[in-house]
Amino acid sequence: MLKVGLTGGIGAGKSEVSRLLVERGAVLIDADRIAREVVAPGTPGLAAVVDAFGEDVLAPDGSLDRPKLGSIVFADPEKLAVLNAIVHPLVGARSRELENAASEDAVVVHDVPLLAENGLASLYDVVIVVDARPETQLDRLVRLRGMAEEDARARMAAQAPRDKRLEIADIVIDNDVPLEELQRRVRDVWADLVRRTRRPQE
């Protein structure tokens, strides 16, 4: 099994790269998706969040009101640390379950937005960074996601600097290119990853 950490700045195109890798045969473990699953209604994770932050973080249907919780924790580092202490172990445990269920020769891609920020590079055999120029990221966030420019700049500024992400990369996928070229680059990266899974047996 080859454990791959996939990361990139917001708007760089990480989700598209992960989709293309899955098309090639990768097993995808999406940290963001798991983070939502572990605090779904009825889960111990949601109960722990409510214990820590109160019933006010629940939407009328009993699900987690993410904007409300976000407004609480992102304004207070201590409260953010409390939330992370609840959610991160649950995400880690579920990620390990999914990884253990994959075949021995699988390429397992962990989609981890904050890989650089949280110093997680050592957990993976290979780290792939999807990179784009900041002006490209900003354009995609505003034009494609409909973000206000000020909000988009704030989200970008809250992440690790571009050079910090590139420092941890074993493979960089430059995504300042049309989709057809990105597909070609991902195809080449996939061939490299498959070769790496075979090296120990050769």
Phi and psi in degrees as a GROMACS rama.xvg file:
@    title "Ramachandran Plot"
@    xaxis  label "Phi"
@    yaxis  label "Psi"
@TYPE xy
-110.668  120.493  LEU-2
-96.0521  117.252  LYS-3
-112.805  129.547  VAL-4
-97.8575  124.045  GLY-5
-114.293  125.771  LEU-6
-146.111  174.769  THR-7
169.746  156.45  GLY-8
-66.716  156.713  GLY-9
-57.4835  131.621  ILE-10
84.5572  -0.434163  GLY-11
-78.491  -21.3744  ALA-12
106.995  21.9759  GLY-13
-59.7898  -40.7945  LYS-14
-63.8355  -38.3187  SER-15
-66.6922  -40.8622  GLU-16
-64.2503  -42.8377  VAL-17
-62.4321  -38.9174  SER-18
-62.7871  -42.7612  ARG-19
-67.1745  -36.0161  LEU-20
-67.3518  -39.0453  LEU-21
-63.0672  -40.0744  VAL-22
-57.434  -33.5986  GLU-23
-79.7336  -16.4097  ARG-24
126.241  3.23296  GLY-25
-68.3946  150.115  ALA-26
-93.6422  118.486  VAL-27
-98.0443  129.656  LEU-28
-118.576  107.668  ILE-29
-98.5418  108.373  ASP-30
-60.5206  -39.6644  ALA-31
-64.1248  -43.8216  ASP-32
-63.9319  -42.3661  ARG-33
-65.2355  -37.7303  ILE-34
-60.7931  -33.0554  ALA-35
-73.4316  -39.4818  ARG-36
-63.226  -39.9717  GLU-37
-75.8034  -7.74005  VAL-38
-120.667  25.7611  VAL-39
-69.9203  159.135  ALA-40
-53.287  134.809  PRO-41
89.8419  -3.71709  GLY-42
-90.9937  152.535  THR-43
-58.5242  -31.1732  PRO-44
-62.2478  -45.1923  GLY-45
-65.4631  -39.9444  LEU-46
-60.2082  -40.3141  ALA-47
-67.0936  -38.4628  ALA-48
-64.2871  -42.498  VAL-49
-65.5989  -38.7718  VAL-50
-60.2952  -38.0629  ASP-51
-80.6479  -34.9352  ALA-52
-119.352  -6.58136  PHE-53
93.1314  165.387  GLY-54
-64.956  -17.4479  GLU-55
-64.041  -17.9191  ASP-56
-87.2806  5.8461  VAL-57
-97.3083  139.947  LEU-58
-77.1246  165.914  ALA-59
-55.7521  -28.8235  PRO-60
-86.5146  4.74417  ASP-61
90.6682  -2.84026  GLY-62
-84.7561  169.113  SER-63
-73.0598  128.631  LEU-64
-84.9059  92.7181  ASP-65
-63.327  -43.8079  ARG-66
-59.826  -38.8084  PRO-67
-65.9768  -46.1613  LYS-68
-63.7571  -40.5336  LEU-69
-60.956  -39.684  GLY-70
-65.4743  -25.7949  SER-71
-80.0193  -50.1424  ILE-72
-82.1331  -31.8831  VAL-73
-76.5861  -11.0374  PHE-74
-95.4588  -2.70198  ALA-75
-145.061  103.494  ASP-76
-56.2126  -34.4742  PRO-77
-66.2959  -40.602  GLU-78
-70.4905  -34.5631  LYS-79
-62.8068  -39.3262  LEU-80
-63.7808  -37.6788  ALA-81
-63.1346  -45.6865  VAL-82
-62.5516  -44.6026  LEU-83
-62.0962  -35.9425  ASN-84
-66.0056  -25.9289  ALA-85
-82.079  -49.32  ILE-86
-81.2971  -42.1089  VAL-87
-59.4895  -44.7279  HIS-88
-61.8774  -36.0314  PRO-89
-67.4637  -41.5184  LEU-90
-64.2931  -43.0764  VAL-91
-61.5077  -42.9196  GLY-92
-64.9033  -43.6031  ALA-93
-67.5597  -37.7164  ARG-94
-61.267  -42.1831  SER-95
-64.7114  -38.6293  ARG-96
-58.6495  -48.1328  GLU-97
-65.485  -38.8092  LEU-98
-64.8922  -42.9004  GLU-99
-66.3165  -24.124  ASN-100
-81.1106  -12.4922  ALA-101
-77.5907  156.812  ALA-102
-70.3771  162.406  SER-103
-64.91  -27.8339  GLU-104
-100.885  14.8337  ASP-105
-74.0658  151.23  ALA-106
-97.7923  108.852  VAL-107
-101.385  115.518  VAL-108
-101.599  116.559  VAL-109
-93.8344  112.172  HIS-110
-83.7027  105.193  ASP-111
-126.714  98.658  VAL-112
-56.86  -38.4914  PRO-113
-104.461  35.0861  LEU-114
-60.6065  -46.7067  LEU-115
-69.4898  -43.5961  ALA-116
-60.6554  -36.1887  GLU-117
-98.3647  8.35618  ASN-118
61.6918  44.7498  GLY-119
-101.426  4.55613  LEU-120
-56.9456  -34.9002  ALA-121
-68.0846  -11.6789  SER-122
-77.7749  -10.9808  LEU-123
-120.645  151.576  TYR-124
-71.9777  -34.8013  ASP-125
-139.928  136.053  VAL-126
-112.175  124.925  VAL-127
-108.118  128.127  ILE-128
-112.318  122.906  VAL-129
-87.2016  120.383  VAL-130
-118.823  143.876  ASP-131
-149.696  154.672  ALA-132
-63.7041  147.351  ARG-133
-54.4771  -37.0221  PRO-134
-67.6161  -29.738  GLU-135
-69.9049  -44.3585  THR-136
-57.225  -47.995  GLN-137
-61.1879  -43.9137  LEU-138
-60.4796  -43.4015  ASP-139
-66.1862  -40.8897  ARG-140
-64.7904  -41.3034  LEU-141
-77.8835  -47.1465  VAL-142
-80.1047  -40.3665  ARG-143
-94.9105  -34.5781  LEU-144
-100.007  -7.80731  ARG-145
73.9041  21.0126  GLY-146
-75.777  148.549  MET-147
-67.3226  144.368  ALA-148
-58.0461  -40.0358  GLU-149
-62.1592  -42.4751  GLU-150
-65.4626  -41.1281  ASP-151
-62.8141  -43.9783  ALA-152
-63.2406  -38.1674  ARG-153
-65.5913  -41.3358  ALA-154
-64.6385  -41.0889  ARG-155
-64.8045  -41.6763  MET-156
-66.9676  -25.5719  ALA-157
-77.0706  -12.8988  ALA-158
-92.8622  170.577  GLN-159
-60.4575  146.968  ALA-160
-59.469  151.568  PRO-161
-54.073  -42.6543  ARG-162
-66.9297  -30.3728  ASP-163
-67.6819  -39.7368  LYS-164
-64.3411  -44.7507  ARG-165
-65.474  -29.032  LEU-166
-61.0859  -32.8052  GLU-167
-92.6157  -1.07705  ILE-168
-78.9802  133.137  ALA-169
-87.7025  -33.4303  ASP-170
-134.016  132.048  ILE-171
-112.698  128.123  VAL-172
-105.976  109.728  ILE-173
-76.8622  116.662  ASP-174
-110.525  32.3904  ASN-175
-90.9273  48.4987  ASP-176
-141.211  162.014  VAL-177
-63.943  160.766  PRO-178
-57.3074  -39.1477  LEU-179
-61.7342  -39.3671  GLU-180
-71.0845  -38.0836  GLU-181
-60.5515  -42.7947  LEU-182
-58.7771  -41.3343  GLN-183
-64.5772  -42.862  ARG-184
-65.4542  -40.1089  ARG-185
-67.0318  -35.9573  VAL-186
-60.3258  -42.2043  ARG-187
-66.4561  -40.9922  ASP-188
-63.9877  -40.6097  VAL-189
-61.2459  -42.6854  TRP-190
-60.2027  -39.168  ALA-191
-63.9602  -44.5947  ASP-192
-63.4609  -41.5646  LEU-193
-62.8575  -41.454  VAL-194
-59.3212  -40.3153  ARG-195
-64.9745  -32.3647  ARG-196
-68.3243  -23.602  THR-197
-91.7285  -18.0234  ARG-198
-57.6533  -43.6295  ARG-199
-61.2518  -27.4183  PRO-200
-86.1857  -14.5283  GLN-201
